[in-house]
């Protein structure tokens, strides 16, 4: 496909992954955009994609230098990550290549760089208030991937005055068909070892978001006008099921055993490290943005915020997973605990009309900010 005259040239890295494919699909509906796909295996691109392909490995410095030539916007959805530990690998395989890609984009005059991140980088307010789009970050000291995401966010803030707008997308956990490197495929083989514990009893809440909504959020971030030099947006769904509800649903749908004991968060990461060393759990595979960390979030938001209309409710986004029986009818985004209304948990939080995604009301929408801890 030949580039459209005057079109915005948007590069999507990780274009064959769950997030990348959904970004490609959303951008394909924008006639003002010419899409460039970056990936290691072009044969895995969606059959419908007919645009330019720049094949290579993001760990290759030469590839990173050439990748951003002639590009207006970068949607960076390609990454490497582990669920726990591996600090040196995280530095070499993820942080340093990602930081260099940002610097290459600045040096070559890219107008906007959009970074995939996670809502988990935000510190939890001690007063139980909402987590704003710009909420202060907090390093864990025990999860290197998340800590390096915070380092990247800091780097983007510091260099946002050099002509390239910087946008951090703080995403919830990915759900939906085609997510082969996300929550379901990560959990199921580990659950079947019977060595996976609950973290803190599974009481924490999970921020979920579906693939089509992720794609639409990135497309809006790539094309919106009037953004500041540095922006940050929380992207998650309208309801916040507990980790126990989600994991029990996945276990029952796949005929896998549920966790039978519980450990605190810090002990959970130490336990995972030990099980890996003993080779009793499957090794952590690279992941493309999905975060298994349980996010402890409050039940009630506080102030008006921006929202994005999804194409369908989270309850419709059940993963397509093999199952021999359906013993439980719990939707993937079940109702909240006693005393918390669905309407209360859909209430908006965030930054108001200046935000990337216009303010809307009503059920079945995607929140772009999160409430904080309120167990």
Secondary structure, DSSP 4 states (H G I P E B T S, - for coil): -PPPTT-EEEEEESTTSHHHHHHHHHHTT-TTEEEEEEES-GGGS-TT--SEEEE--TT-HHHHHHHTTT-SEEEE------SS--HHHIIIIIIHHHHHHHHHHHHTT-SEEEEEEEGGGBPPPTT--EE-TTPPB---SS-HHHHHHHHHHHHHHHTTTSS-EEEEEEE-EEESTT-TTSHHHHHHHHHTTT-PPEEGGG-SB--EEEHHHHHHHHHHHHH-SS--SEEEEEEB-S---BHHHHHHHHHHHTT-PPP--EE-HHHHHHHHHHHHHTT-SPPPPP-SS---PPB---S---S---EEE-SS-GGG-------S-------TT---STT--HHHHH---S--TTSSS----SSSEEESSEE----
